[in-house]
Amino acid sequence: MKVLKDILYKVSLTSTTGDMEVEVKDIVFDSRQVKEGSAFVAIKGTQVDGHEFIEKAIELGAQSVVCERLPEKLLDGVTYVEVVNSARALGVMASNYFDNPSKTIKVVAITGTNGKTTTATLLHQLFMRMGYSTGLLSTVENKINETVIHATHTTPDAVSVQALLRKMLDEGCTHCFMEASSHAIVQERIAGLNLAGAVFTNISHDHLDYHGTFDEYIKAKKKLFDELPKEAFALVNGDDKRAAVMLQNCKASHRTFALKSPADFKAKIISNTLEGLELDINGKQIWFRMIGAFNAYNLLGVLGVTVLLGEEEDEVLRELSGIRGAKGRFDRVSIAGITAIIDYAHTPDALDNVLKTINGARTGGERLITVVGCGGNRDKSKRPVMAKIAVQESDKAILTSDNPRFEEPSEILNDMQAGVGPSELRKTLTIVDRREAIKTACMLSQKGDIILIAGKGHEDYQEIKGVKHHFDDTEVVTEFLQQLTQD
C-alpha cells in the first residue's frame, strides 16, 4: 500500500491540508482517468489547466489533490497538497510510487535536434547483442528487449515513464536508453529520473512554434544537463558550437565526441557511400552499415555511452559494425534500377544532411528527385527554408503534404514555395496529394536515379483534421516502382 506522505518524498511543498496518511491507489493528471482512491495532480498544460478540473476529479473519487493553486473551497475528507511545481511533483511522485526504478536500472537520456532516435535505437540493439536485458523509449517505439510497446510521444508522460521503467526492471532489464525531447524536458516529463548519463547530439532550427525563440529551445536542452547528478556523465558533440553551453553548470563528468575537433571519442571518415560508412577510430578501421557523416556522429555517441557505462571498446566496435539504424532513417528500396531513400528528415538541418550525403555518394549521371513536405500546426518559419534546401540540393523537387493536421495543405505549401527562387521554379513541382507526389517522382525517374522521400520516415499514417489515415512512404514508393517493372 502506498500512502501520500511517502510518495511526496523530495517534492517541494508549500502547504498541506488533511490526512497525509491517505492511501493512494494510483496517480492521475487527467481527471477523466480518476478512480476511487486516485491522487489527482493538477497541471497547467499547453491546452488546458488541470486546476479547473479539481472538483470533477473529487466527484470521480480522488481522495488527494496536488496543485499549485488551492481551490477556494476545501472539502472535508479530501487531502490538499500545494506544491511549487505540480508538473515536476508528478514525476517525483511517480518515481516514488513505482519504488524509484531508475535508481537500479541504468537510464541514459539522449537529446538534440537530430539523431536522438538513431542513437537510442543503436544503443538498445547494441546492449541486446552484448547480452544485456535492455529497454528503449523512443519516437518509433518503446521496447522491453524485443517486445514492442506502442509510443505516442517522443517521451511519454511522467507517470508512464516510471511505470515503463518499473516494468523493465521487473522483467530483468539492467539498462534503458531514452529520447528526451525539448518538450518533455520543459514539461518535466523526465522529472524524478536518476540518470546514469545524458547525450547531446546537436542543435538546429526546430520547435520554435512551442519554445518561441532559439534561445529558449537551447535552454530546454540545457536543462537536462543542469539537473544531472555528479555521479552521471554528460557526453556532448564537441563539433556543435552549443556543446559548451550544455556543459555550463553541469555537475556530471564532462565527455565529448567529434569528427573535427579534439575529443574523448574521435573518428575520421575514410569512405562514405550509399552502401556504408568506413571510419578510423583510434587507429582501427571499422566498416558500418550506417550512411552519412551525421551517422558517424551517432555511432561515436553510441561508442562513448557504451564505454562510459563500462564496456570494452573493441567488443563494442565489433558488435556495432553489424547493426542497422532505426526504422525510417535512410531506409532504401531498390527496384528497376531506381533507388528510393525514405528518411524522417523533417528539419532544415536534417534534410540538408541527408541530401548532402546522397550527393556525396552520387557517381555522376544519376538524378536526384526529392519529395518533401512540412507538418501542419508546427513551426512555420522552417517551411521556406526546407523548400529552398530541397530545390538547391536536388535535380527535381516535389513539394507535397506531410501531416497537415488542422491546417489546409495548400497554405502550408504556399509557405514552402516562398523559399523557392524564380530561377528554381523550373525544377519544382507542387502536388498536394502525397501519394500522387510519390507516384510522379517514380514516373519521372529513370534507371540509376535516386528518389528521396523526406519528412515521415517510420510513420505509417498521415494526420488530417485530427484523423490518422494509414500512409506508409515505403509501401507507396514500392508499389509505384514495382509498377514500372510491369509496364
KAJOCOR-V424851 format. One record per backbone hydrogen bond with DSSP energy under -1.0 kcal/mol. NH is the residue of the N-H (numbers start at 0). CO is the residue of the C=O. If there is no record, write none. Layout:
[[NH:CO] [NH:CO]]
This chain:
[[3:21] [4:19] [6:2] [8:5] [10:7] [13:81] [14:81] [16:79] [21:18] [23:1] [24:36] [27:38] [32:29] [33:30] [36:60] [37:34] [38:25] [39:63] [40:27] [41:65] [44:47] [49:42] [51:48] [52:49] [56:52] [57:53] [58:54] [59:55] [60:57] [61:56] [62:37] [63:37] [64:78] [65:39] [66:80] [77:74] [78:62] [79:16] [80:64] [81:14] [82:66] [83:11] [88:84] [89:85] [90:86] [91:87] [92:88] [93:89] [94:90] [95:91] [96:92] [97:93] [98:95] [99:94] [102:99] [103:100] [104:100] [105:173] [107:175] [108:196] [109:177] [110:198] [112:201] [118:114] [119:115] [120:116] [121:117] [122:118] [123:119] [124:120] [125:121] [126:122] [127:123] [128:124] [129:125] [130:127] [131:126] [134:174] [135:142] [136:176] [141:148] [142:135] [143:146] [144:133] [146:143] [148:141] [160:156] [161:157] [162:158] [163:159] [164:160] [165:161] [166:162] [167:163] [168:164] [169:165] [170:166] [171:168] [172:167] [173:132] [174:132] [175:105] [176:134] [177:107] [178:136] [179:109] [184:180] [185:181] [186:182] [187:184] [188:183] [190:187] [192:189] [195:106] [196:106] [197:232] [198:108] [199:234] [200:110] [209:206] [210:206] [211:207] [212:210] [216:212] [217:213] [218:214] [219:215] [220:216] [221:217] [222:218] [223:220] [225:221] [226:222] [227:224] [231:228] [232:195] [233:252] [234:197] [235:254] [236:199] [237:256] [239:236] [242:239] [245:241] [246:242] [249:246] [252:231] [254:233] [256:235] [257:264] [264:255] [266:257] [267:279] [269:277] [270:277] [272:275] [276:287] [277:270] [278:285] [279:267] [280:283] [283:280] [285:278] [287:276] [295:291] [296:292] [297:293] [298:294] [299:295] [300:296] [301:297] [302:298] [303:299] [304:300] [305:301] [306:302] [307:303] [308:304] [309:306] [310:305] [315:311] [316:312] [317:313] [318:314] [319:315] [320:316] [321:318] [322:319] [328:325] [330:341] [332:339] [334:337] [337:334] [338:448] [339:332] [340:450] [341:330] [342:452] [343:327] [350:346] [351:347] [352:348] [353:349] [354:350] [355:351] [356:352] [357:353] [358:354] [359:355] [368:449] [369:395] [370:451] [371:397] [375:402] [382:379] [385:381] [386:382] [387:383] [388:384] [389:385] [390:386] [391:387] [392:388] [394:367] [395:367] [396:426] [397:369] [398:428] [399:371] [400:431] [404:462] [406:403] [411:407] [412:408] [413:409] [414:410] [415:411] [416:412] [418:415] [419:416] [423:420] [426:423] [427:424] [428:396] [430:398] [436:432] [437:433] [438:434] [439:435] [440:436] [441:437] [442:438] [443:439] [447:336] [448:445] [449:366] [450:338] [451:368] [452:340] [453:370] [454:342] [458:455] [461:468] [463:466] [464:404] [466:463] [468:461] [470:459] [475:471] [476:472] [477:473] [478:474] [479:475] [480:476] [481:477] [482:478] [483:479]]
